[in-house]
Amino acid sequence: MKKVWRSVIAVSMAAVLMVGCGTGGGGQTDATKELSSVQETQAEETAEGNSAEVDTQYPDYLNLDSFRPIVKDGEEVTLRVLTMRESIANSDINENWFVKFIEEKLNINLEIEEVNESTYEERRNLMLASNDLPDIIINMHLSANDMVNYGMDGQQFLPMSDYVSEKLTPNLYKIVTENKMAKAENTAPDGKMYTMPNISASFPGWGDTLGMQRVFIDKKYMEAAGIEKAPETLDEFVEMLRAFKALDPASMGVDEVWPMVSTWGNDKEFLQNAFGWVTSDIGDMTTPAWDVETKEVVIPCSQEKYGDYISLLNTLYSEGLIHPDFFTIDKTAARALYAEGAVPVLCDAAPYLSIPDRFDEFIAATPVSSQWCENGVTRKSPSYSLGTACISADTEYPEVCMRLLDYYYSDEGSVYRLYGCAAGSEDSMGIIEGFSLDENGKLVFGDVKSGKYESDFDYWVNAVELAAGGNNPGDEGKMKLYSQKLAGVENPEYPKLDLTNPDDHYRAICYEAHQGHLVDGLPSMYLEAEQAARYTDLKTVIKNYVNTETAKFVVGQRSLDELSNFFDELKNMGIEEYIKICKDVYADYAGPQ
């Protein structure tokens, strides 16, 4: 790869996830190492070169002595905010505690537009196409490619690194100084940062100690089918689904059993991993993936074993082991089936999201091996995410936006953005009861304990947060430690997982199932300008064809006997040229560390 980084176009191969998503944390190529170094140097020079200039231009209404308030008393600033919320959100977001806290304690008025997981993509595309951006955009699954197209090239996003300094944004300054990989992955080829990473905690059950697989098996169904442990091979997994399908639905209290149903394609990821593919985009089999068996970067849809993958999906579909709306079912419909008890294998972020009263009746599926993958694998969760927040380049209040985001990364802000305040704090403003420690030293939320909210998650979404917690800007490690300090722990430590807590339970069972199977994902993919147009042209045609024909094979509209024709048609579309482009980009990649 030529190392003229100011002329490259970034194309992100990383997906953004329900419980928190970003680029893979795999080892870097020599080229990406140099990119990281160049980006870091440029970003530091940019920040240092602008800090003195920006410091002299801070508006008079901005309080730089503390966050209480950010905008000085007697002054008025209103920010437009676009945010995505969880599917279970049913509260008036303007009444959520953190919104009220920002308005009353930080003295910033908010005009909030909220979207949910089914409408965010349409709203995001419209916003970017029309260049009608609010002041702050939170949790809209923006990619590295978006940062280049709408930040570096389109100049629609504010170059945040121009405003990062010890004076204005002390918390962000420390993060980008100390966390080099997170900084590099969030830095565009021009050396500027148009977004800031969410920083994950890393201790058992959190951050990069978990894989990305989210597949859970109902122990009630296992007992009914006489299955004593989670399958270890793909064949055993399929036989388990058949055993579930053979059960009498009435005996399980349902009208019909659907052995495996997914919300966001988690089932596809589980099956793809069984073929040895570790990919960052489970819905796109034209995306480069690491093949753990051949130890190379591959395009899954081009490999011979992709025919076996299609055949497997066809078998699952034709036998009714997956839902007939396999390609189109949405999260709401899937979770409704979960709540009915009609799905033995839940492929979702966590069981308690749909079955809060039975969350502890599930185990996590173990990544399964197969003839294509000797040891089951799952992509390691990255320790940071990309695109959690952006600021409009046209905002009237860039310093206020940056100062507010910096508060998110402070000790207090990292806690308040999701958990709210501690019990007894004046910050509760009579809206929430706050959190405290139980007799076992675990954090508990008063509004959940009283029964006002069904679960911690329900409380976070409908009582506290401004944006979906999994991809909020902030520092998760600070949140875990400082929340304990606010609750009275003098020397806080990372908490141990409590199996009676729904969120901790799913983390514990995933942690147990994933150990020994974690594999780093690929680093972000950067294309030189001269490659980008051809890459995009090829990918558009190939991806549409692969998605359309795969669906036809799976549901029986096209015979599996035509698989050889499928591969021939890919060659006619330029798949070999497309593969070469991708392999050239990753030519120096040595594989997961």
C-alpha positions as CSV (number, residue, x, y, z in Angstrom):
1,M,0.0,0.0,0.0
2,K,1.2,3.5,-0.8
3,K,1.6,5.5,2.4
4,V,0.2,8.8,1.1
5,W,-2.5,8.8,3.8
6,R,-4.0,12.2,3.1
7,S,-5.2,10.9,-0.3
8,V,-6.9,7.7,0.9
9,I,-10.5,7.0,1.3
10,A,-11.5,5.0,4.4
11,V,-14.0,2.2,4.0
12,S,-15.0,0.7,7.3
13,M,-15.5,-3.0,7.5
14,A,-16.6,-2.8,11.2
15,A,-20.2,-3.2,12.4
16,V,-21.8,-1.2,15.2
17,L,-23.7,-3.8,18.0
18,M,-26.4,-4.0,20.4
19,V,-24.7,-4.3,23.4
20,G,-21.8,-1.9,22.0
21,C,-20.0,-2.2,18.5
22,G,-16.9,-1.1,16.8
23,T,-14.0,-2.2,14.7
24,G,-12.2,-5.5,15.4
25,G,-9.3,-5.3,17.8
26,G,-7.0,-7.6,15.8
27,G,-3.3,-7.1,15.1
28,Q,-2.3,-4.4,12.7
29,T,-0.6,-4.6,9.4
30,D,2.6,-2.7,8.9
31,A,0.6,-0.3,6.8
32,T,-2.1,0.3,9.4
33,K,0.6,0.7,12.0
34,E,2.1,3.4,9.9
35,L,-1.4,4.9,9.4
36,S,-2.0,4.9,13.1
37,S,1.4,6.6,13.7
38,V,0.7,9.2,11.0
39,Q,-2.8,9.8,12.2
40,E,-1.7,10.1,15.8
41,T,1.0,12.6,14.9
42,Q,-1.3,14.6,12.7
43,A,-4.1,14.7,15.3
44,E,-1.6,15.7,18.0
45,E,-0.2,18.4,15.8
46,T,-3.7,19.5,15.0
47,A,-4.8,19.6,18.6
48,E,-1.7,21.3,19.8
49,G,-1.6,23.8,16.9
50,N,-5.2,24.8,17.5
51,S,-5.4,24.7,21.3
52,A,-3.8,28.0,21.9
53,E,-5.9,29.7,19.2
54,V,-9.1,28.1,20.4
55,D,-8.3,28.9,24.1
56,T,-8.4,32.6,23.3
57,Q,-11.7,32.3,21.6
58,Y,-13.9,30.6,24.1
59,P,-17.2,32.3,24.4
60,D,-17.8,34.4,27.5
61,Y,-20.9,32.3,28.5
62,L,-18.8,29.1,28.8
63,N,-17.8,28.0,32.2
64,L,-14.3,26.3,32.1
65,D,-13.9,26.0,35.9
66,S,-16.3,23.2,36.3
67,F,-19.2,21.3,34.6
68,R,-21.7,22.8,37.1
69,P,-22.9,24.6,35.0
70,I,-21.3,24.3,31.5
71,V,-23.2,27.4,30.4
72,K,-22.9,30.1,33.0
73,D,-26.0,31.0,35.0
74,G,-28.1,33.7,33.4
75,E,-27.1,32.7,29.9
76,E,-29.2,30.5,27.6
77,V,-28.0,28.0,25.0
78,T,-30.2,25.4,23.2
79,L,-28.8,22.4,21.4
80,R,-30.6,20.3,18.9
81,V,-29.9,16.6,19.6
82,L,-30.7,13.5,17.4
83,T,-30.5,10.3,19.4
84,M,-31.4,6.6,18.9
85,R,-33.2,4.8,21.7
86,E,-33.8,1.1,22.5
87,S,-36.9,-0.7,21.2
88,I,-38.4,-0.9,24.7
89,A,-38.3,2.9,25.1
90,N,-41.8,4.1,26.1
91,S,-41.1,7.1,28.2
92,D,-41.2,10.8,27.1
93,I,-37.5,11.3,26.6
94,N,-37.8,14.9,27.7
95,E,-38.8,13.7,31.2
96,N,-35.9,11.2,31.5
97,W,-33.6,12.1,34.4
98,F,-30.4,12.7,32.5
99,V,-32.1,15.1,30.2
100,K,-33.5,17.1,33.1
101,F,-30.1,17.0,34.8
102,I,-28.4,18.5,31.7
103,E,-31.0,21.2,31.5
104,E,-31.2,22.1,35.2
105,K,-27.6,21.4,36.5
106,L,-25.5,22.0,33.4
107,N,-27.7,24.8,32.1
108,I,-28.1,23.6,28.5
109,N,-31.5,23.5,26.9
110,L,-32.2,20.4,24.7
111,E,-34.4,20.0,21.7
112,I,-34.5,16.3,21.2
113,E,-35.5,14.2,18.2
114,E,-35.5,10.5,18.9
115,V,-35.5,7.6,16.5
116,N,-35.7,3.9,17.2
117,E,-33.8,0.9,15.8
118,S,-36.3,0.4,13.0
119,T,-36.2,4.0,11.7
120,Y,-32.8,5.3,12.5
121,E,-31.2,4.3,9.2
122,E,-33.7,6.1,7.1
123,R,-33.5,9.2,9.3
124,R,-29.7,9.1,9.3
125,N,-29.5,8.9,5.5
126,L,-32.0,11.7,5.0
127,M,-30.1,13.9,7.5
128,L,-26.8,13.4,5.7
129,A,-28.2,13.7,2.2
130,S,-29.9,17.0,3.0
131,N,-27.1,18.3,5.2
132,D,-29.6,19.2,7.8
133,L,-27.8,18.2,10.9
134,P,-28.7,18.8,14.5
135,D,-26.0,20.2,16.8
136,I,-25.2,16.7,18.3
137,I,-25.9,13.3,16.9
138,I,-25.7,10.4,19.4
139,N,-25.7,6.6,18.7
140,M,-26.7,6.7,15.0
141,H,-24.2,3.9,14.0
142,L,-22.0,6.1,12.0
143,S,-19.0,4.3,10.4
144,A,-15.4,5.2,9.5
145,N,-16.6,5.6,5.9
146,D,-19.2,8.2,7.2
147,M,-16.4,10.1,8.9
148,V,-14.5,10.3,5.6
149,N,-17.5,11.1,3.4
150,Y,-19.3,13.5,5.7
151,G,-16.5,14.7,7.9
152,M,-13.2,14.9,6.0
153,D,-14.6,15.3,2.5
154,G,-18.1,16.6,3.0
155,Q,-17.2,18.8,6.0
156,Q,-20.6,18.2,7.6
157,F,-19.1,17.0,10.8
158,L,-17.1,19.1,13.2
159,P,-13.4,18.1,13.4
160,M,-13.5,17.5,17.2
161,S,-9.8,17.1,17.5
162,D,-9.5,20.8,16.7
163,Y,-11.3,21.4,20.1
164,V,-9.7,18.8,22.2
165,S,-7.5,20.4,24.8
166,E,-6.6,20.1,28.5
167,K,-8.6,23.3,29.2
168,L,-11.8,22.7,27.2
169,T,-12.0,18.9,27.2
170,P,-9.7,17.5,29.9
171,N,-11.3,14.0,29.9
172,L,-11.2,13.6,26.1
173,Y,-7.7,15.0,26.0
174,K,-6.6,12.2,28.4
175,I,-8.4,9.5,26.6
176,V,-6.9,10.3,23.1
177,T,-3.5,10.7,24.7
178,E,-3.5,7.4,26.6
179,N,-5.6,5.1,24.3
180,K,-3.6,5.1,21.1
181,M,-5.6,2.3,19.3
182,A,-9.0,3.8,20.0
183,K,-7.7,7.2,18.9
184,A,-6.1,5.8,15.7
185,E,-9.3,3.9,14.7
186,N,-11.4,7.1,15.2
187,T,-9.0,9.3,13.3
188,A,-9.7,10.0,9.6
189,P,-6.9,10.0,7.0
190,D,-6.6,13.8,7.3
191,G,-5.4,13.3,10.9
192,K,-8.6,14.7,12.4
193,M,-11.2,13.1,14.6
194,Y,-14.8,13.6,13.6
195,T,-16.1,11.4,16.4
196,M,-15.0,10.1,19.8
197,P,-14.8,6.4,20.9
198,N,-16.8,4.8,23.6
199,I,-14.3,3.2,26.0
200,S,-15.2,-0.3,27.3
201,A,-14.3,-1.7,30.7
202,S,-12.2,-4.9,30.6
203,F,-12.8,-7.4,33.4
204,P,-14.5,-10.8,33.5
205,G,-17.8,-10.5,31.7
206,W,-17.0,-7.0,30.2
207,G,-15.3,-5.6,27.2
208,D,-12.8,-7.7,25.4
209,T,-13.3,-10.7,27.7
210,L,-16.4,-11.6,25.8
211,G,-17.0,-12.6,22.2
212,M,-19.6,-11.1,19.9
213,Q,-21.8,-14.2,19.8
214,R,-25.2,-13.8,21.5
215,V,-26.9,-17.2,21.3
216,F,-28.8,-18.5,24.4
217,I,-30.5,-21.9,24.9
218,D,-33.6,-22.4,27.1
219,K,-32.8,-25.0,29.7
220,K,-36.5,-25.9,29.9
221,Y,-36.4,-27.1,26.3
222,M,-33.1,-28.9,26.8
223,E,-34.6,-30.9,29.7
224,A,-37.7,-31.7,27.7
225,A,-35.6,-32.9,24.8
226,G,-33.2,-34.8,27.0
227,I,-30.2,-32.7,26.2
228,E,-27.7,-32.3,29.0
229,K,-25.2,-29.8,27.8
230,A,-24.6,-27.2,25.1
231,P,-23.6,-28.7,21.7
232,E,-19.9,-28.5,20.9
233,T,-20.1,-29.2,17.1
234,L,-22.2,-27.8,14.4
235,D,-23.8,-31.2,13.7
236,E,-24.8,-31.5,17.4
237,F,-26.3,-28.0,17.3
238,V,-28.5,-28.9,14.2
239,E,-29.6,-32.1,15.9
240,M,-30.5,-30.1,19.0
241,L,-32.7,-27.8,16.9
242,R,-34.4,-30.9,15.4
243,A,-35.0,-32.3,18.8
244,F,-36.7,-29.0,19.8
245,K,-38.8,-29.0,16.7
246,A,-40.0,-32.6,17.5
247,L,-41.4,-31.6,20.9
248,D,-45.1,-31.3,21.3
249,P,-45.8,-27.5,21.3
250,A,-48.8,-27.9,23.7
251,S,-46.5,-29.6,26.3
252,M,-44.3,-26.5,26.1
253,G,-47.3,-24.2,26.5
254,V,-47.2,-22.7,22.9
255,D,-49.0,-23.2,19.6
256,E,-45.8,-23.8,17.6
257,V,-42.1,-24.1,18.3
258,W,-39.6,-22.1,16.3
259,P,-36.2,-23.7,17.3
260,M,-34.0,-20.6,16.5
261,V,-35.0,-17.0,16.0
262,S,-32.7,-14.0,15.8
263,T,-33.1,-10.2,16.3
264,W,-30.2,-8.7,14.4
265,G,-28.7,-11.6,12.6
266,N,-27.0,-13.1,15.7
267,D,-27.9,-16.6,14.4
268,K,-26.0,-15.9,11.1
269,E,-22.9,-14.9,13.0
270,F,-23.0,-18.1,15.1
271,L,-23.3,-20.2,12.0
272,Q,-20.7,-18.2,10.0
273,N,-18.2,-18.6,12.9
274,A,-18.8,-22.4,12.7
275,F,-17.4,-22.2,9.1
276,G,-14.3,-20.5,10.4
277,W,-15.2,-16.9,9.3
278,V,-14.6,-14.1,11.7
279,T,-16.2,-11.0,10.1
280,S,-17.3,-7.6,11.4
281,D,-20.4,-7.5,9.2
282,I,-22.6,-10.5,9.7
283,G,-25.1,-9.3,7.1
284,D,-22.6,-8.9,4.3
285,M,-20.7,-12.0,3.1
286,T,-18.8,-9.8,0.6
287,T,-17.0,-8.2,3.5
288,P,-13.4,-9.3,4.1
289,A,-13.2,-11.9,6.9
290,W,-10.4,-13.8,8.7
291,D,-10.6,-17.5,8.0
292,V,-9.2,-19.2,11.1
293,E,-8.5,-22.4,9.3
294,T,-6.7,-21.1,6.2
295,K,-5.3,-18.2,8.2
296,E,-5.9,-15.6,5.5
297,V,-8.2,-12.8,4.7
298,V,-11.0,-14.1,2.5
299,I,-14.3,-13.0,0.9
300,P,-16.6,-15.7,2.3
301,C,-19.1,-15.7,-0.6
302,S,-16.3,-16.6,-3.0
303,Q,-15.2,-19.7,-1.2
304,E,-16.3,-23.2,-2.1
305,K,-17.5,-23.7,1.5
306,Y,-20.0,-20.9,1.0
307,G,-22.0,-23.4,-0.9
308,D,-22.0,-25.6,2.2
309,Y,-23.2,-22.6,4.2
310,I,-26.1,-22.0,1.9
311,S,-27.0,-25.7,2.0
312,L,-27.0,-25.6,5.7
313,L,-29.4,-22.6,5.8
314,N,-31.6,-24.3,3.2
315,T,-31.8,-27.4,5.5
316,L,-32.7,-25.2,8.5
317,Y,-35.3,-23.4,6.6
318,S,-36.9,-26.3,4.8
319,E,-37.2,-28.3,8.1
320,G,-38.7,-25.3,10.0
321,L,-35.7,-25.0,12.3
322,I,-35.5,-21.3,11.6
323,H,-38.4,-18.8,11.2
324,P,-40.0,-18.5,7.7
325,D,-39.2,-14.7,7.9
326,F,-35.6,-15.6,8.5
327,F,-34.4,-12.7,6.2
328,T,-36.9,-10.1,7.2
329,I,-38.1,-10.6,10.8
330,D,-37.5,-7.5,13.0
331,K,-36.5,-7.3,16.6
332,T,-40.0,-6.5,17.8
333,A,-41.5,-9.6,16.2
334,A,-38.6,-11.8,17.3
335,R,-38.9,-10.7,20.9
336,A,-42.6,-11.2,20.9
337,L,-42.0,-14.9,20.1
338,Y,-39.4,-15.0,22.8
339,A,-41.8,-13.7,25.3
340,E,-44.4,-16.4,24.3
341,G,-41.8,-19.0,25.1
342,A,-42.0,-20.3,21.5
343,V,-38.2,-20.1,20.8
344,P,-35.8,-22.5,22.5
345,V,-32.7,-20.7,21.0
346,L,-32.7,-17.0,21.4
347,C,-30.3,-15.1,19.3
348,D,-30.4,-11.7,21.0
349,A,-28.3,-9.3,23.1
350,A,-29.5,-11.0,26.3
351,P,-32.4,-13.2,27.5
352,Y,-33.7,-10.7,30.0
353,L,-34.6,-8.1,27.3
354,S,-37.7,-10.2,26.4
355,I,-38.0,-12.6,29.3
356,P,-37.0,-10.7,32.5
357,D,-38.8,-13.2,34.7
358,R,-36.9,-16.2,33.2
359,F,-33.5,-14.8,32.4
360,D,-31.7,-17.3,34.6
361,E,-33.2,-20.3,32.7
362,F,-30.8,-19.9,29.8
363,I,-27.3,-21.0,29.1
364,A,-25.0,-19.4,26.4
365,A,-24.3,-21.5,23.4
366,T,-20.6,-22.6,23.1
367,P,-19.0,-21.6,19.8
368,V,-19.2,-24.8,17.8
369,S,-16.6,-26.6,15.7
370,S,-17.2,-28.2,12.4
371,Q,-15.4,-29.9,9.5
372,W,-14.5,-26.3,8.3
373,C,-13.4,-25.0,11.8
374,E,-11.5,-27.3,14.1
375,N,-12.1,-25.1,17.2
376,G,-15.2,-23.0,17.6
377,V,-14.6,-19.3,17.5
378,T,-16.2,-16.0,18.2
379,R,-15.0,-12.5,17.4
380,K,-13.6,-10.8,20.4
381,S,-15.5,-7.7,21.5
382,P,-13.4,-4.6,20.8
383,S,-12.4,-2.4,23.8
384,Y,-13.8,0.7,22.1
385,S,-16.4,1.6,19.5
386,L,-16.5,4.1,16.7
387,G,-19.1,6.8,15.8
388,T,-20.8,7.2,19.1
389,A,-21.3,10.9,18.7
390,C,-20.8,13.6,16.0
391,I,-21.2,17.3,16.0
392,S,-22.5,19.4,13.1
393,A,-19.8,21.6,11.5
394,D,-22.5,24.3,11.3
395,T,-23.3,24.3,15.0
396,E,-23.4,27.7,16.6
397,Y,-22.1,26.2,19.8
398,P,-19.1,23.9,19.1
399,E,-17.4,24.6,22.4
400,V,-20.6,23.9,24.4
401,C,-21.1,20.6,22.4
402,M,-17.6,19.6,23.1
403,R,-17.8,20.5,26.8
404,L,-21.0,18.5,27.1
405,L,-19.5,15.5,25.4
406,D,-16.4,15.8,27.7
407,Y,-18.7,15.6,30.7
408,Y,-19.9,12.2,29.4
409,Y,-16.3,11.0,29.8
410,S,-15.8,12.4,33.3
411,D,-16.2,10.2,36.4
412,E,-19.6,11.6,37.2
413,G,-20.8,11.9,33.7
414,S,-19.9,8.3,32.9
415,V,-22.1,7.2,35.7
416,Y,-24.9,9.7,35.4
417,R,-25.5,9.1,31.6
418,L,-26.8,5.6,32.3
419,Y,-27.2,4.8,36.0
420,G,-28.4,8.2,37.3
421,C,-27.3,9.5,40.7
422,A,-26.8,7.8,44.0
423,A,-29.6,7.5,46.5
424,G,-30.0,10.5,48.7
425,S,-28.3,12.8,46.3
426,E,-29.8,16.3,45.6
427,D,-29.2,15.6,42.0
428,S,-32.1,13.2,42.0
429,M,-34.4,16.2,41.7
430,G,-37.2,14.0,43.0
431,I,-37.3,12.2,39.6
432,I,-35.5,9.0,40.5
433,E,-34.6,7.2,43.7
434,G,-31.0,6.6,42.7
435,F,-28.7,3.7,43.3
436,S,-27.2,2.2,46.4
437,L,-25.4,-1.0,47.6
438,D,-27.2,-4.0,48.8
439,E,-26.1,-6.2,51.7
440,N,-23.8,-8.0,49.3
441,G,-22.1,-4.8,48.2
442,K,-23.9,-4.9,44.8
443,L,-25.3,-1.8,43.0
444,V,-29.1,-1.8,43.1
445,F,-31.5,0.8,41.7
446,G,-34.2,2.0,44.0
447,D,-36.8,2.3,41.2
448,V,-36.2,-1.3,40.2
449,K,-36.2,-2.6,43.7
450,S,-39.6,-0.8,44.3
451,G,-41.1,-2.5,41.3
452,K,-41.5,0.8,39.3
453,Y,-39.4,-0.7,36.5
454,E,-39.1,-4.4,35.6
455,S,-35.4,-4.5,35.2
456,D,-32.2,-2.4,35.4
457,F,-32.4,-2.1,31.6
458,D,-36.0,-0.9,31.7
459,Y,-34.9,1.7,34.3
460,W,-31.9,2.9,32.3
461,V,-33.9,3.3,29.1
462,N,-37.2,4.7,30.4
463,A,-36.0,6.7,33.5
464,V,-32.5,7.9,32.9
465,E,-30.7,7.9,29.6
466,L,-30.6,10.2,26.6
467,A,-29.4,7.6,24.2
468,A,-29.2,3.8,24.0
469,G,-26.6,2.9,26.7
470,G,-24.6,0.4,24.7
471,N,-23.2,3.0,22.3
472,N,-23.3,6.1,24.4
473,P,-20.2,8.2,24.5
474,G,-18.4,7.6,27.8
475,D,-16.0,5.5,29.8
476,E,-17.4,2.3,31.0
477,G,-14.5,1.6,33.3
478,K,-15.1,4.9,35.1
479,M,-18.8,4.1,35.3
480,K,-18.2,0.8,37.1
481,L,-15.7,2.2,39.6
482,Y,-17.1,5.7,40.3
483,S,-20.6,4.4,40.8
484,Q,-19.4,2.4,43.7
485,K,-17.5,5.4,45.1
486,L,-20.7,7.5,44.9
487,A,-22.5,4.6,46.7
488,G,-20.0,4.8,49.6
489,V,-17.2,2.4,48.7
490,E,-13.9,4.0,49.7
491,N,-11.6,1.9,47.5
492,P,-13.8,0.6,44.6
493,E,-12.9,-2.4,42.6
494,Y,-14.5,-3.9,39.5
495,P,-17.5,-5.8,40.7
496,K,-17.8,-9.5,40.4
497,L,-20.7,-10.9,38.4
498,D,-23.9,-11.5,40.3
499,L,-25.9,-14.3,38.8
500,T,-29.1,-13.0,40.4
501,N,-28.8,-9.8,38.3
502,P,-30.2,-10.2,34.8
503,D,-27.4,-8.2,33.1
504,D,-24.6,-9.8,35.0
505,H,-26.2,-13.3,34.4
506,Y,-26.0,-13.0,30.6
507,R,-22.4,-11.7,30.9
508,A,-21.4,-14.6,33.2
509,I,-22.8,-17.3,30.9
510,C,-21.3,-15.7,27.8
511,Y,-17.9,-15.3,29.6
512,E,-18.0,-19.0,30.6
513,A,-19.0,-20.1,27.1
514,H,-16.5,-17.9,25.1
515,Q,-13.3,-18.6,27.0
516,G,-10.8,-20.4,24.7
517,H,-12.7,-19.3,21.6
518,L,-12.0,-15.6,21.3
519,V,-10.4,-14.4,18.0
520,D,-9.6,-10.7,17.1
521,G,-11.5,-9.3,14.2
522,L,-9.8,-7.6,11.3
523,P,-8.6,-4.0,11.6
524,S,-10.3,-1.3,9.7
525,M,-9.9,-1.3,5.9
526,Y,-8.4,1.7,4.2
527,L,-8.4,2.1,0.4
528,E,-6.3,4.4,-1.7
529,A,-8.3,6.9,-3.7
530,E,-7.5,5.1,-7.0
531,Q,-8.8,1.8,-5.6
532,A,-12.0,3.2,-4.0
533,A,-14.1,3.8,-7.0
534,R,-13.5,0.4,-8.5
535,Y,-13.9,-1.3,-5.1
536,T,-17.3,0.4,-4.7
537,D,-18.5,-0.5,-8.2
538,L,-17.6,-4.1,-7.8
539,K,-19.0,-4.5,-4.3
540,T,-22.3,-2.9,-5.1
541,V,-23.0,-5.4,-7.9
542,I,-21.6,-8.4,-6.1
543,K,-23.3,-7.7,-2.8
544,N,-26.7,-7.3,-4.4
545,Y,-26.3,-10.5,-6.3
546,V,-25.0,-12.5,-3.4
547,N,-27.8,-11.3,-1.1
548,T,-30.5,-12.0,-3.7
549,E,-29.3,-15.4,-4.8
550,T,-28.5,-16.6,-1.3
551,A,-32.1,-15.9,-0.2
552,K,-33.4,-17.8,-3.3
553,F,-31.2,-20.8,-2.5
554,V,-32.2,-20.8,1.2
555,V,-36.0,-20.6,0.6
556,G,-36.0,-23.0,-2.3
557,Q,-36.7,-20.6,-5.1
558,R,-33.4,-21.7,-6.8
559,S,-32.1,-25.2,-6.8
560,L,-28.9,-26.1,-4.9
561,D,-27.9,-27.9,-8.0
562,E,-27.1,-24.4,-9.5
563,L,-24.5,-23.5,-6.9
564,S,-21.7,-24.0,-9.4
565,N,-23.5,-21.6,-11.7
566,F,-23.6,-19.1,-8.8
567,F,-19.8,-19.2,-8.4
568,D,-19.4,-18.8,-12.2
569,E,-21.7,-15.8,-12.2
570,L,-19.6,-14.2,-9.4
571,K,-16.5,-14.7,-11.6
572,N,-18.2,-12.9,-14.5
573,M,-19.0,-10.0,-12.1
574,G,-15.4,-9.5,-11.2
575,I,-15.1,-11.3,-7.9
576,E,-11.5,-12.2,-8.5
577,E,-10.6,-8.5,-9.1
578,Y,-12.6,-7.6,-6.0
579,I,-10.7,-10.2,-3.9
580,K,-7.4,-8.9,-5.2
581,I,-8.2,-5.4,-4.1
582,C,-9.1,-6.6,-0.6
583,K,-6.1,-8.8,-0.3
584,D,-3.8,-6.0,-1.4
585,V,-5.1,-3.8,1.4
586,Y,-4.4,-6.6,3.9
587,A,-1.2,-7.8,2.3
588,D,0.9,-7.1,5.4
589,Y,-1.7,-8.3,7.9
590,A,-0.1,-11.1,10.0
591,G,-3.4,-12.3,11.5
592,P,-4.9,-12.0,15.0
593,Q,-2.5,-11.6,17.9
